[in-house]
Amino acid sequence: MKWKLRDVVLMVILAVVCGGVYRLWDVLYPFVNTSWPPAQGLLNGFWFIAAGLVPYIIRRPGAALISELVAAMIEQALGSQFGLQNLVWGLTQGIGAEVAFAVFGWRRYPLGVMLLSGGLAGIGASLTWLAQGGSAYTQTIIVLYFVFSFVSGAIVGGWIPKLIGDALNRAGILRNFELGRAGRTQA
């Protein structure tokens, strides 16, 4: 479970790439945004990719939280319209994702755990939304926002990072990382 230099380097590289993807999503978000808040929850999963991808590959405690914070910092540095709120969102999303991995002792990463991690990142984002004004909506809107953000997180923040990690692993790129070693022991 000890972090190695290559784990840190890969985490930073992937978090920077994800931060760039997040910034691109910031630009596109207003064009697909809707005035109905629960539908906005369906769009949240794109901002959770780092919190699923990095820990799936390196499998270390804190990987989800740190990578999501670094990605949020990069998104902010690239000029995100969300200002310093990015860091709060990155923190709560990263904590949510980290909880799922912690529950399984940072040792199990099947699809179910990945879906749970992305979903809990969605809960973290929803709690931030609630604290930043979402509480003004009806209970139905709030519940739907939480549910839609959980679903979006599970699919885009959990399942897609697993697909990406598995593809990179099949290509042989990750043989020196935990995901690559785990694949060799299962074969």
N, CA, C and O atoms as a DFTB+ gen file, in Angstrom:
748 C
 N C O
     1  1       0.822      -1.210       0.000
     2  2       0.000       0.000       0.000
     3  2       0.859       1.263       0.000
     4  3       0.332       2.376      -0.020
     5  1       2.172       1.092       0.023
     6  2       3.061       2.237       0.059
     7  2       3.145       2.893      -1.320
     8  3       3.274       2.214      -2.338
     9  1       3.070       4.225      -1.333
    10  2       3.168       4.978      -2.576
    11  2       4.588       4.911      -3.108
    12  3       5.546       5.044      -2.346
    13  1       4.727       4.706      -4.401
    14  2       6.020       4.732      -5.068
    15  2       6.064       5.991      -5.925
    16  3       5.027       6.570      -6.249
    17  1       7.269       6.408      -6.288
    18  2       7.419       7.606      -7.108
    19  2       6.638       7.485      -8.411
    20  3       6.023       8.457      -8.850
    21  1       6.653       6.312      -9.035
    22  2       5.924       6.142     -10.302
    23  2       4.413       6.298     -10.096
    24  3       3.710       6.751     -11.000
    25  1       3.908       5.923      -8.902
    26  2       2.488       6.114      -8.602
    27  2       2.149       7.603      -8.556
    28  3       1.136       8.043      -9.099
    29  1       3.013       8.363      -7.899
    30  2       2.792       9.805      -7.766
    31  2       2.863      10.474      -9.136
    32  3       2.029      11.316      -9.468
    33  1       3.869      10.092      -9.930
    34  2       4.031      10.691     -11.253
    35  2       2.810      10.382     -12.129
    36  3       2.267      11.282     -12.770
    37  1       2.379       9.124     -12.159
    38  2       1.216       8.768     -12.966
    39  2      -0.041       9.477     -12.462
    40  3      -0.857       9.941     -13.258
    41  1      -0.194       9.558     -11.144
    42  2      -1.353      10.250     -10.584
    43  2      -1.382      11.700     -11.051
    44  3      -2.431      12.196     -11.463
    45  1      -0.252      12.375     -10.992
    46  2      -0.207      13.780     -11.399
    47  2      -0.493      13.912     -12.895
    48  3      -1.253      14.790     -13.305
    49  1       0.107      13.050     -13.706
    50  2      -0.129      13.116     -15.151
    51  2      -1.610      12.926     -15.462
    52  3      -2.195      13.710     -16.207
    53  1      -2.217      11.882     -14.889
    54  2      -3.632      11.618     -15.155
    55  2      -4.530      12.721     -14.595
    56  3      -5.530      13.083     -15.216
    57  1      -4.178      13.252     -13.431
    58  2      -4.977      14.333     -12.846
    59  2      -4.889      15.594     -13.699
    60  3      -5.878      16.311     -13.849
    61  1      -3.721      15.866     -14.253
    62  2      -3.571      17.034     -15.131
    63  2      -4.404      16.840     -16.399
    64  3      -5.095      17.758     -16.840
    65  1      -4.334      15.647     -16.977
    66  2      -5.148      15.368     -18.170
    67  2      -6.632      15.508     -17.828
    68  3      -7.390      16.127     -18.574
    69  1      -7.039      14.931     -16.702
    70  2      -8.449      15.041     -16.300
    71  2      -8.832      16.490     -16.031
    72  3      -9.940      16.904     -16.371
    73  1      -7.943      17.264     -15.431
    74  2      -8.213      18.687     -15.222
    75  2      -8.459      19.404     -16.538
    76  3      -9.325      20.274     -16.625
    77  1      -7.686      19.034     -17.575
    78  2      -7.913      19.589     -18.910
    79  2      -9.255      19.169     -19.477
    80  3      -9.955      19.970     -20.096
    81  1      -9.613      17.902     -19.264
    82  2     -10.925      17.407     -19.710
    83  2     -12.034      18.144     -18.963
    84  3     -13.044      18.522     -19.557
    85  1     -11.841      18.349     -17.655
    86  2     -12.842      19.073     -16.862
    87  2     -13.020      20.490     -17.407
    88  3     -14.141      20.985     -17.519
    89  1     -11.902      21.135     -17.743
    90  2     -11.982      22.502     -18.263
    91  2     -12.729      22.529     -19.601
    92  3     -13.519      23.437     -19.861
    93  1     -12.473      21.532     -20.441
    94  2     -13.212      21.418     -21.698
    95  2     -14.700      21.229     -21.415
    96  3     -15.545      21.817     -22.090
    97  1     -15.016      20.410     -20.419
    98  2     -16.415      20.199     -20.043
    99  2     -17.023      21.493     -19.504
   100  3     -18.208      21.752     -19.714
   101  1     -16.218      22.316     -18.804
   102  2     -16.697      23.624     -18.341
   103  2     -17.176      24.474     -19.522
   104  3     -18.179      25.181     -19.426
   105  1     -16.442      24.394     -20.634
   106  2     -16.777      25.182     -21.817
   107  2     -18.046      24.639     -22.483
   108  3     -18.890      25.410     -22.939
   109  1     -18.175      23.323     -22.537
   110  2     -19.326      22.703     -23.196
   111  2     -20.581      22.686     -22.327
   112  3     -21.698      22.707     -22.843
   113  1     -20.396      22.648     -21.014
   114  2     -21.495      22.517     -20.058
   115  2     -22.628      23.513     -20.278
   116  3     -23.789      23.104     -20.258
   117  1     -22.351      24.809     -20.489
   118  2     -23.455      25.759     -20.693
   119  2     -24.329      25.438     -21.912
   120  3     -25.502      25.808     -21.951
   121  1     -23.758      24.752     -22.900
   122  2     -24.517      24.434     -24.113
   123  2     -25.444      23.236     -23.919
   124  3     -26.438      23.095     -24.632
   125  1     -25.119      22.375     -22.955
   126  2     -25.980      21.220     -22.687
   127  2     -26.728      21.358     -21.371
   128  3     -27.564      20.524     -21.024
   129  1     -26.415      22.420     -20.649
   130  2     -27.052      22.663     -19.359
   131  2     -28.552      22.882     -19.550
   132  3     -29.008      23.358     -20.590
   133  1     -29.268      22.532     -18.557
   134  2     -30.711      22.695     -18.578
   135  2     -31.134      23.492     -17.355
   136  3     -30.415      23.533     -16.356
   137  1     -32.265      24.105     -17.429
   138  2     -32.739      24.884     -16.285
   139  2     -33.361      23.996     -15.205
   140  3     -33.635      24.469     -14.103
   141  1     -33.584      22.724     -15.508
   142  2     -34.152      21.809     -14.514
   143  2     -33.010      21.186     -13.725
   144  3     -32.281      20.363     -14.279
   145  1     -32.818      21.541     -12.448
   146  2     -31.661      21.102     -11.673
   147  2     -31.390      19.589     -11.671
   148  3     -30.224      19.206     -11.771
   149  1     -32.382      18.720     -11.565
   150  2     -32.045      17.292     -11.581
   151  2     -31.332      16.859     -12.864
   152  3     -30.460      15.991     -12.828
   153  1     -31.700      17.459     -13.989
   154  2     -31.015      17.131     -15.240
   155  2     -29.564      17.585     -15.196
   156  3     -28.697      16.962     -15.810
   157  1     -29.298      18.652     -14.482
   158  2     -27.914      19.091     -14.303
   159  2     -27.117      18.017     -13.565
   160  3     -25.934      17.818     -13.841
   161  1     -27.767      17.327     -12.627
   162  2     -27.110      16.235     -11.916
   163  2     -26.644      15.133     -12.848
   164  3     -25.639      14.473     -12.582
   165  1     -27.372      14.930     -13.947
   166  2     -26.973      13.911     -14.929
   167  2     -25.671      14.265     -15.634
   168  3     -25.006      13.385     -16.181
   169  1     -25.303      15.525     -15.628
   170  2     -24.092      15.977     -16.304
   171  2     -22.860      15.957     -15.397
   172  3     -21.742      16.151     -15.874
   173  1     -23.048      15.729     -14.118
   174  2     -21.956      15.844     -13.151
   175  2     -20.858      14.803     -13.303
   176  3     -19.701      15.098     -13.001
   177  1     -21.172      13.610     -13.756
   178  2     -20.205      12.514     -13.770
   179  2     -18.913      12.805     -14.504
   180  3     -17.877      12.219     -14.190
   181  1     -18.957      13.707     -15.483
   182  2     -17.741      14.042     -16.228
   183  2     -16.661      14.614     -15.313
   184  3     -15.471      14.482     -15.597
   185  1     -17.074      15.245     -14.218
   186  2     -16.108      15.849     -13.306
   187  2     -15.577      14.857     -12.259
   188  3     -14.856      15.261     -11.347
   189  1     -15.918      13.590     -12.374
   190  2     -15.478      12.602     -11.386
   191  2     -14.477      11.597     -11.956
   192  3     -14.076      10.668     -11.254
   193  1     -14.073      11.763     -13.193
   194  2     -13.257      10.750     -13.872
   195  2     -11.938      10.490     -13.144
   196  3     -11.557       9.332     -12.970
   197  1     -11.244      11.526     -12.722
   198  2      -9.958      11.338     -12.040
   199  2     -10.120      10.515     -10.765
   200  3      -9.270       9.686     -10.438
   201  1     -11.220      10.754     -10.047
   202  2     -11.450      10.059      -8.776
   203  2     -11.706       8.572      -8.956
   204  3     -11.649       7.820      -7.984
   205  1     -11.988       8.132     -10.178
   206  2     -12.151       6.707     -10.454
   207  2     -10.952       6.121     -11.163
   208  3     -10.505       5.026     -10.820
   209  1     -10.423       6.830     -12.148
   210  2      -9.348       6.302     -12.982
   211  2      -8.048       6.111     -12.217
   212  3      -7.443       5.040     -12.281
   213  1      -7.618       7.123     -11.504
   214  2      -6.325       7.051     -10.810
   215  2      -6.303       5.945      -9.752
   216  3      -5.374       5.137      -9.758
   217  1      -7.272       5.871      -8.854
   218  2      -7.209       4.791      -7.865
   219  2      -7.397       3.409      -8.484
   220  3      -6.873       2.429      -7.954
   221  1      -8.124       3.307      -9.584
   222  2      -8.288       2.012     -10.238
   223  2      -6.943       1.490     -10.746
   224  3      -6.686       0.287     -10.720
   225  1      -6.097       2.398     -11.203
   226  2      -4.799       1.996     -11.746
   227  2      -3.760       1.789     -10.647
   228  3      -3.087       0.759     -10.626
   229  1      -3.618       2.755      -9.731
   230  2      -2.514       2.655      -8.768
   231  2      -2.905       2.022      -7.438
   232  3      -2.040       1.522      -6.719
   233  1      -4.168       2.035      -7.102
   234  2      -4.700       1.322      -5.941
   235  2      -3.975       1.652      -4.634
   236  3      -3.403       0.785      -3.972
   237  1      -4.024       2.930      -4.297
   238  2      -3.402       3.413      -3.065
   239  2      -4.403       4.259      -2.287
   240  3      -5.219       4.957      -2.888
   241  1      -4.351       4.204      -0.955
   242  2      -5.217       5.072      -0.149
   243  2      -4.962       6.538      -0.481
   244  3      -3.813       6.966      -0.598
   245  1      -6.017       7.285      -0.627
   246  2      -5.921       8.709      -0.899
   247  2      -5.863       9.070      -2.370
   248  3      -5.940      10.250      -2.715
   249  1      -5.727       8.077      -3.252
   250  2      -5.573       8.365      -4.683
   251  2      -6.785       9.084      -5.256
   252  3      -6.627      10.001      -6.062
   253  1      -7.982       8.693      -4.863
   254  2      -9.194       9.333      -5.385
   255  2      -9.264      10.794      -4.939
   256  3      -9.516      11.685      -5.750
   257  1      -9.044      11.027      -3.674
   258  2      -9.124      12.372      -3.124
   259  2      -8.052      13.286      -3.710
   260  3      -8.351      14.389      -4.168
   261  1      -6.809      12.825      -3.693
   262  2      -5.704      13.675      -4.168
   263  2      -5.843      13.956      -5.657
   264  3      -5.677      15.096      -6.092
   265  1      -6.146      12.928      -6.439
   266  2      -6.239      13.134      -7.894
   267  2      -7.392      14.065      -8.247
   268  3      -7.273      14.872      -9.169
   269  1      -8.493      13.967      -7.535
   270  2      -9.630      14.847      -7.817
   271  2      -9.302      16.287      -7.429
   272  3      -9.707      17.221      -8.120
   273  1      -8.577      16.472      -6.337
   274  2      -8.158      17.827      -5.945
   275  2      -7.168      18.414      -6.944
   276  3      -7.281      19.583      -7.313
   277  1      -6.201      17.616      -7.383
   278  2      -5.228      18.103      -8.367
   279  2      -5.943      18.449      -9.672
   280  3      -5.664      19.485     -10.275
   281  1      -6.857      17.592     -10.108
   282  2      -7.616      17.874     -11.337
   283  2      -8.414      19.168     -11.193
   284  3      -8.481      19.961     -12.132
   285  1      -9.016      19.387     -10.030
   286  2      -9.775      20.627      -9.794
   287  2      -8.848      21.841      -9.822
   288  3      -9.226      22.900     -10.323
   289  1      -7.633      21.689      -9.284
   290  2      -6.667      22.794      -9.315
   291  2      -6.250      23.116     -10.751
   292  3      -6.126      24.284     -11.119
   293  1      -6.037      22.084     -11.552
   294  2      -5.666      22.295     -12.950
   295  2      -6.823      22.949     -13.702
   296  3      -6.620      23.883     -14.479
   297  1      -8.024      22.457     -13.468
   298  2      -9.213      23.048     -14.088
   299  2      -9.289      24.536     -13.751
   300  3      -9.567      25.365     -14.616
   301  1      -9.039      24.860     -12.490
   302  2      -9.067      26.250     -12.040
   303  2      -7.950      27.051     -12.709
   304  3      -8.177      28.169     -13.170
   305  1      -6.750      26.483     -12.761
   306  2      -5.611      27.185     -13.357
   307  2      -5.826      27.457     -14.848
   308  3      -5.282      28.416     -15.395
   309  1      -6.613      26.618     -15.489
   310  2      -6.898      26.796     -16.915
   311  2      -8.036      27.784     -17.170
   312  3      -8.425      28.000     -18.318
   313  1      -8.569      28.383     -16.105
   314  2      -9.536      29.462     -16.265
   315  2     -10.994      29.087     -16.101
   316  3     -11.859      29.712     -16.715
   317  1     -11.288      28.096     -15.298
   318  2     -12.672      27.679     -15.092
   319  2     -13.536      28.832     -14.595
   320  3     -13.109      29.647     -13.777
   321  1     -14.744      28.878     -15.105
   322  2     -15.689      29.928     -14.710
   323  2     -16.246      29.710     -13.301
   324  3     -16.949      30.571     -12.772
   325  1     -15.938      28.572     -12.701
   326  2     -16.490      28.264     -11.388
   327  2     -15.654      28.801     -10.239
   328  3     -16.043      28.659      -9.080
   329  1     -14.531      29.404     -10.530
   330  2     -13.709      30.025      -9.505
   331  2     -13.175      29.035      -8.485
   332  3     -12.982      27.856      -8.781
   333  1     -12.943      29.525      -7.301
   334  2     -12.361      28.696      -6.253
   335  2     -13.316      27.614      -5.749
   336  3     -12.916      26.726      -4.996
   337  1     -14.580      27.693      -6.168
   338  2     -15.525      26.619      -5.825
   339  2     -15.027      25.276      -6.345
   340  3     -15.358      24.226      -5.794
   341  1     -14.223      25.316      -7.418
   342  2     -13.670      24.070      -7.964
   343  2     -13.008      23.233      -6.883
   344  3     -13.162      22.013      -6.848
   345  1     -12.272      23.891      -6.003
   346  2     -11.542      23.156      -4.970
   347  2     -12.487      22.504      -3.974
   348  3     -12.244      21.387      -3.518
   349  1     -13.555      23.195      -3.641
   350  2     -14.544      22.618      -2.728
   351  2     -15.214      21.414      -3.389
   352  3     -15.372      20.363      -2.769
   353  1     -15.605      21.580      -4.653
   354  2     -16.236      20.486      -5.380
   355  2     -15.265      19.314      -5.518
   356  3     -15.645      18.162      -5.308
   357  1     -14.013      19.607      -5.870
   358  2     -13.009      18.542      -5.994
   359  2     -12.809      17.800      -4.686
   360  3     -12.655      16.579      -4.675
   361  1     -12.811      18.532      -3.589
   362  2     -12.656      17.920      -2.270
   363  2     -13.820      16.997      -1.943
   364  3     -13.605      15.853      -1.542
   365  1     -15.049      17.476      -2.108
   366  2     -16.207      16.647      -1.736
   367  2     -16.380      15.461      -2.682
   368  3     -16.759      14.373      -2.247
   369  1     -16.106      15.660      -3.969
   370  2     -16.179      14.551      -4.926
   371  2     -15.112      13.513      -4.617
   372  3     -15.377      12.311      -4.640
   373  1     -13.906      13.981      -4.330
   374  2     -12.809      13.063      -4.004
   375  2     -13.065      12.283      -2.728
   376  3     -12.768      11.090      -2.654
   377  1     -13.616      12.952      -1.724
   378  2     -13.949      12.249      -0.472
   379  2     -15.004      11.190      -0.732
   380  3     -14.888      10.060      -0.257
   381  1     -16.038      11.554      -1.489
   382  2     -17.092      10.583      -1.802
   383  2     -16.527       9.344      -2.466
   384  3     -16.836       8.224      -2.060
   385  1     -15.695       9.537      -3.491
   386  2     -15.108       8.401      -4.201
   387  2     -14.199       7.598      -3.280
   388  3     -14.202       6.367      -3.315
   389  1     -13.433       8.287      -2.468
   390  2     -12.471       7.616      -1.577
   391  2     -13.176       6.708      -0.580
   392  3     -12.649       5.656      -0.217
   393  1     -14.358       7.104      -0.139
   394  2     -15.113       6.298       0.833
   395  2     -15.362       4.890       0.304
   396  3     -15.205       3.914       1.037
   397  1     -15.749       4.779      -0.971
   398  2     -16.033       3.453      -1.540
   399  2     -14.788       2.572      -1.519
   400  3     -14.865       1.393      -1.172
   401  1     -13.653       3.136      -1.887
   402  2     -12.415       2.350      -1.889
   403  2     -11.992       2.002      -0.463
   404  3     -11.487       0.906      -0.217
   405  1     -12.195       2.925       0.477
   406  2     -11.836       2.681       1.873
   407  2     -12.663       1.552       2.470
   408  3     -12.144       0.731       3.226
   409  1     -13.946       1.510       2.134
   410  2     -14.824       0.458       2.657
   411  2     -14.280      -0.934       2.300
   412  3     -14.436      -1.887       3.063
   413  1     -13.650      -1.029       1.143
   414  2     -13.099      -2.312       0.704
   415  2     -11.592      -2.397       0.933
   416  3     -10.905      -3.212       0.317
   417  1     -11.093      -1.552       1.818
   418  2      -9.694      -1.606       2.234
   419  2      -8.707      -1.300       1.122
   420  3      -7.558      -1.737       1.192
   421  1      -9.112      -0.571       0.109
   422  2      -8.271      -0.234      -1.033
   423  2      -7.673      -1.494      -1.681
   424  3      -6.561      -1.473      -2.208
   425  1      -8.444      -2.588      -1.626
   426  2      -7.950      -3.857      -2.176
   427  2      -8.841      -4.451      -3.257
   428  3      -8.384      -5.298      -4.025
   429  1     -10.094      -4.034      -3.336
   430  2     -11.031      -4.607      -4.307
   431  2     -11.507      -3.513      -5.254
   432  3     -11.949      -2.447      -4.824
   433  1     -11.408      -3.796      -6.553
   434  2     -11.770      -2.812      -7.567
   435  2     -12.622      -3.417      -8.682
   436  3     -12.425      -3.084      -9.851
   437  1     -13.560      -4.294      -8.346
   438  2     -14.443      -4.808      -9.403
   439  2     -15.412      -3.704      -9.841
   440  3     -15.445      -2.619      -9.262
   441  1     -16.187      -4.007     -10.865
   442  2     -17.112      -3.019     -11.412
   443  2     -18.039      -2.441     -10.343
   444  3     -18.292      -1.236     -10.340
   445  1     -18.547      -3.269      -9.442
   446  2     -19.455      -2.784      -8.407
   447  2     -18.833      -1.723      -7.520
   448  3     -19.487      -0.737      -7.180
   449  1     -17.579      -1.914      -7.144
   450  2     -16.889      -0.924      -6.310
   451  2     -16.640       0.349      -7.108
   452  3     -16.754       1.454      -6.578
   453  1     -16.300       0.190      -8.380
   454  2     -16.085       1.368      -9.227
   455  2     -17.379       2.166      -9.401
   456  3     -17.369       3.396      -9.347
   457  1     -18.486       1.459      -9.609
   458  2     -19.781       2.145      -9.726
   459  2     -20.130       2.863      -8.423
   460  3     -20.606       3.998      -8.446
   461  1     -19.896       2.207      -7.297
   462  2     -20.158       2.822      -5.997
   463  2     -19.288       4.053      -5.796
   464  3     -19.761       5.076      -5.301
   465  1     -18.026       3.961      -6.175
   466  2     -17.117       5.096      -6.028
   467  2     -17.609       6.305      -6.825
   468  3     -17.670       7.417      -6.302
   469  1     -17.956       6.080      -8.092
   470  2     -18.479       7.184      -8.898
   471  2     -19.785       7.730      -8.350
   472  3     -20.012       8.940      -8.343
   473  1     -20.641       6.829      -7.891
   474  2     -21.910       7.257      -7.308
   475  2     -21.715       8.089      -6.058
   476  3     -22.396       9.096      -5.864
   477  1     -20.782       7.671      -5.202
   478  2     -20.525       8.439      -3.979
   479  2     -19.844       9.772      -4.276
   480  3     -20.022      10.737      -3.533
   481  1     -19.065       9.832      -5.355
   482  2     -18.542      11.132      -5.788
   483  2     -19.716      12.038      -6.155
   484  3     -19.692      13.241      -5.892
   485  1     -20.745      11.445      -6.767
   486  2     -21.958      12.193      -7.092
   487  2     -22.685      12.683      -5.847
   488  3     -23.240      13.782      -5.837
   489  1     -22.680      11.870      -4.806
   490  2     -23.281      12.300      -3.537
   491  2     -22.480      13.461      -2.954
   492  3     -23.054      14.425      -2.447
   493  1     -21.151      13.366      -3.026
   494  2     -20.307      14.476      -2.555
   495  2     -20.607      15.761      -3.309
   496  3     -20.726      16.830      -2.709
   497  1     -20.729      15.650      -4.628
   498  2     -21.062      16.824      -5.441
   499  2     -22.446      17.356      -5.082
   500  3     -22.659      18.568      -5.023
   501  1     -23.374      16.452      -4.846
   502  2     -24.739      16.865      -4.505
   503  2     -24.792      17.592      -3.167
   504  3     -25.541      18.555      -3.005
   505  1     -24.000      17.128      -2.216
   506  2     -23.946      17.810      -0.922
   507  2     -23.396      19.225      -1.082
   508  3     -23.868      20.157      -0.430
   509  1     -22.407      19.381      -1.942
   510  2     -21.859      20.712      -2.202
   511  2     -22.914      21.593      -2.865
   512  3     -23.099      22.750      -2.488
   513  1     -23.604      21.029      -3.863
   514  2     -24.684      21.765      -4.538
   515  2     -25.745      22.192      -3.528
   516  3     -26.237      23.320      -3.572
   517  1     -26.093      21.286      -2.623
   518  2     -27.093      21.567      -1.604
   519  2     -26.649      22.729      -0.718
   520  3     -27.441      23.623      -0.423
   521  1     -25.392      22.718      -0.296
   522  2     -24.858      23.773       0.571
   523  2     -24.714      25.103      -0.163
   524  3     -24.732      26.164       0.463
   525  1     -24.572      25.051      -1.485
   526  2     -24.360      26.275      -2.251
   527  2     -25.631      26.786      -2.921
   528  3     -25.563      27.509      -3.915
   529  1     -26.771      26.417      -2.388
   530  2     -28.019      26.973      -2.880
   531  2     -29.070      25.958      -3.278
   532  3     -30.230      26.320      -3.476
   533  1     -28.695      24.707      -3.398
   534  2     -29.648      23.679      -3.781
   535  2     -30.759      23.477      -2.770
   536  3     -31.831      22.973      -3.107
   537  1     -30.506      23.869      -1.536
   538  2     -31.518      23.689      -0.492
   539  2     -32.747      24.562      -0.715
   540  3     -33.768      24.371      -0.053
   541  1     -32.662      25.507      -1.629
   542  2     -33.812      26.373      -1.925
   543  2     -34.880      25.647      -2.742
   544  3     -36.003      26.136      -2.869
   545  1     -34.538      24.492      -3.292
   546  2     -35.489      23.747      -4.122
   547  2     -36.373      22.839      -3.272
   548  3     -36.119      22.637      -2.084
   549  1     -37.408      22.300      -3.896
   550  2     -38.310      21.385      -3.190
   551  2     -37.574      20.080      -2.888
   552  3     -36.541      19.771      -3.481
   553  1     -38.140      19.329      -1.950
   554  2     -37.529      18.041      -1.595
   555  2     -37.462      17.109      -2.791
   556  3     -36.489      16.368      -2.939
   557  1     -38.454      17.129      -3.630
   558  2     -38.471      16.268      -4.813
   559  2     -37.305      16.610      -5.738
   560  3     -36.612      15.714      -6.219
   561  1     -37.089      17.882      -5.985
   562  2     -35.980      18.321      -6.841
   563  2     -34.656      17.907      -6.216
   564  3     -33.771      17.417      -6.917
   565  1     -34.508      18.096      -4.916
   566  2     -33.271      17.747      -4.226
   567  2     -33.001      16.243      -4.336
   568  3     -31.887      15.835      -4.665
   569  1     -33.999      15.438      -4.066
   570  2     -33.832      13.975      -4.140
   571  2     -33.477      13.556      -5.565
   572  3     -32.577      12.742      -5.769
   573  1     -34.181      14.109      -6.546
   574  2     -33.885      13.767      -7.940
   575  2     -32.475      14.188      -8.332
   576  3     -31.792      13.460      -9.052
   577  1     -32.031      15.350      -7.869
   578  2     -30.670      15.804      -8.156
   579  2     -29.661      14.801      -7.593
   580  3     -28.711      14.417      -8.276
   581  1     -29.871      14.383      -6.355
   582  2     -28.970      13.408      -5.730
   583  2     -28.966      12.092      -6.514
   584  3     -27.904      11.532      -6.788
   585  1     -30.142      11.609      -6.868
   586  2     -30.247      10.333      -7.593
   587  2     -29.572      10.447      -8.955
   588  3     -28.784       9.579      -9.329
   589  1     -29.873      11.504      -9.698
   590  2     -29.306      11.660     -11.035
   591  2     -27.792      11.853     -10.977
   592  3     -27.069      11.337     -11.830
   593  1     -27.314      12.584      -9.989
   594  2     -25.874      12.780      -9.838
   595  2     -25.192      11.462      -9.461
   596  3     -24.085      11.180      -9.920
   597  1     -25.853      10.656      -8.626
   598  2     -25.319       9.331      -8.263
   599  2     -25.213       8.456      -9.508
   600  3     -24.185       7.818      -9.735
   601  1     -26.269       8.426     -10.309
   602  2     -26.285       7.598     -11.525
   603  2     -25.218       8.077     -12.510
   604  3     -24.468       7.268     -13.055
   605  1     -25.151       9.381     -12.738
   606  2     -24.145       9.940     -13.632
   607  2     -22.740       9.604     -13.132
   608  3     -21.863       9.239     -13.914
   609  1     -22.540       9.733     -11.828
   610  2     -21.244       9.401     -11.250
   611  2     -20.901       7.938     -11.419
   612  3     -19.767       7.594     -11.751
   613  1     -21.877       7.076     -11.192
   614  2     -21.624       5.638     -11.318
   615  2     -21.201       5.287     -12.745
   616  3     -20.263       4.517     -12.950
   617  1     -21.894       5.852     -13.717
   618  2     -21.611       5.505     -15.112
   619  2     -20.360       6.215     -15.625
   620  3     -19.422       5.568     -16.089
   621  1     -20.348       7.535     -15.543
   622  2     -19.247       8.301     -16.137
   623  2     -18.032       8.362     -15.219
   624  3     -16.901       8.386     -15.703
   625  1     -18.241       8.387     -13.915
   626  2     -17.129       8.471     -12.974
   627  2     -16.664       7.131     -12.434
   628  3     -15.631       7.064     -11.768
   629  1     -17.404       6.060     -12.707
   630  2     -17.029       4.736     -12.211
   631  2     -16.799       3.729     -13.318
   632  3     -15.733       3.119     -13.402
   633  1     -17.795       3.555     -14.164
   634  2     -17.705       2.544     -15.217
   635  2     -16.720       2.955     -16.319
   636  3     -15.895       2.147     -16.744
   637  1     -16.805       4.199     -16.778
   638  2     -15.916       4.647     -17.854
   639  2     -14.443       4.632     -17.417
   640  3     -13.605       4.174     -18.194
   641  1     -14.084       5.109     -16.215
   642  2     -12.690       4.964     -15.799
   643  2     -12.224       3.499     -15.753
   644  3     -11.068       3.206     -16.056
   645  1     -13.123       2.589     -15.376
   646  2     -12.755       1.174     -15.379
   647  2     -12.481       0.707     -16.806
   648  3     -11.511      -0.011     -17.047
   649  1     -13.326       1.108     -17.748
   650  2     -13.104       0.744     -19.152
   651  2     -11.780       1.305     -19.668
   652  3     -11.035       0.610     -20.359
   653  1     -11.493       2.553     -19.335
   654  2     -10.236       3.181     -19.765
   655  2      -9.046       2.453     -19.151
   656  3      -8.085       2.127     -19.849
   657  1      -9.108       2.199     -17.847
   658  2      -8.017       1.493     -17.169
   659  2      -7.792       0.105     -17.735
   660  3      -6.652      -0.311     -17.943
   661  1      -8.884      -0.616     -17.986
   662  2      -8.758      -1.961     -18.555
   663  2      -8.160      -1.917     -19.956
   664  3      -7.355      -2.779     -20.308
   665  1      -8.538      -0.931     -20.758
   666  2      -7.978      -0.789     -22.103
   667  2      -6.484      -0.485     -22.044
   668  3      -5.699      -1.066     -22.792
   669  1      -6.096       0.419     -21.159
   670  2      -4.675       0.726     -20.995
   671  2      -3.900      -0.499     -20.512
   672  3      -2.765      -0.730     -20.930
   673  1      -4.518      -1.271     -19.639
   674  2      -3.875      -2.471     -19.128
   675  2      -3.699      -3.514     -20.237
   676  3      -2.640      -4.130     -20.349
   677  1      -4.735      -3.709     -21.050
   678  2      -4.639      -4.656     -22.171
   679  2      -3.544      -4.248     -23.152
   680  3      -2.906      -5.100     -23.770
   681  1      -3.331      -2.941     -23.291
   682  2      -2.295      -2.445     -24.189
   683  2      -0.895      -2.647     -23.613
   684  3       0.098      -2.422     -24.305
   685  1      -0.810      -3.071     -22.354
   686  2       0.481      -3.337     -21.715
   687  2       1.140      -2.123     -21.099
   688  3       2.281      -2.201     -20.645
   689  1       0.446      -1.012     -21.078
   690  2       1.015       0.241     -20.568
   691  2       1.159       0.233     -19.050
   692  3       2.013       0.931     -18.504
   693  1       0.332      -0.548     -18.372
   694  2       0.261      -0.472     -16.907
   695  2       0.921      -1.650     -16.199
   696  3       0.632      -1.899     -15.029
   697  1       1.782      -2.363     -16.868
   698  2       2.343      -3.579     -16.260
   699  2       3.134      -3.312     -14.977
   700  3       3.297      -4.222     -14.164
   701  1       3.628      -2.087     -14.779
   702  2       4.384      -1.761     -13.568
   703  2       3.524      -1.138     -12.474
   704  3       4.044      -0.677     -11.459
   705  1       2.212      -1.123     -12.679
   706  2       1.303      -0.551     -11.695
   707  2       0.412      -1.646     -11.121
   708  3       0.359      -2.755     -11.653
   709  1      -0.277      -1.336     -10.051
   710  2      -1.083      -2.348      -9.365
   711  2      -2.114      -2.996     -10.282
   712  3      -2.325      -4.207     -10.208
   713  1      -2.754      -2.222     -11.136
   714  2      -3.737      -2.806     -12.048
   715  2      -3.080      -3.836     -12.963
   716  3      -3.640      -4.908     -13.191
   717  1      -1.906      -3.521     -13.482
   718  2      -1.183      -4.453     -14.343
   719  2      -0.765      -5.709     -13.608
   720  3      -0.875      -6.812     -14.143
   721  1      -0.288      -5.548     -12.387
   722  2       0.110      -6.716     -11.584
   723  2      -1.098      -7.547     -11.192
   724  3      -1.016      -8.775     -11.153
   725  1      -2.215      -6.901     -10.901
   726  2      -3.428      -7.630     -10.536
   727  2      -3.914      -8.455     -11.711
   728  3      -4.391      -9.575     -11.526
   729  1      -3.801      -7.920     -12.915
   730  2      -4.218      -8.646     -14.108
   731  2      -3.368      -9.877     -14.351
   732  3      -3.887     -10.903     -14.792
   733  1      -2.075      -9.800     -14.075
   734  2      -1.185     -10.941     -14.275
   735  2      -1.460     -12.059     -13.270
   736  3      -1.329     -13.238     -13.598
   737  1      -1.839     -11.689     -12.050
   738  2      -2.089     -12.718     -11.043
   739  2      -3.421     -13.430     -11.274
   740  3      -3.617     -14.558     -10.822
   741  1      -4.342     -12.755     -11.988
   742  2      -5.641     -13.371     -12.259
   743  2      -5.578     -14.276     -13.488
   744  3      -6.433     -15.146     -13.652
   745  1      -4.596     -14.089     -14.340
   746  2      -4.509     -14.872     -15.590
   747  2      -4.054     -16.291     -15.347
   748  3      -3.932     -17.070     -16.292
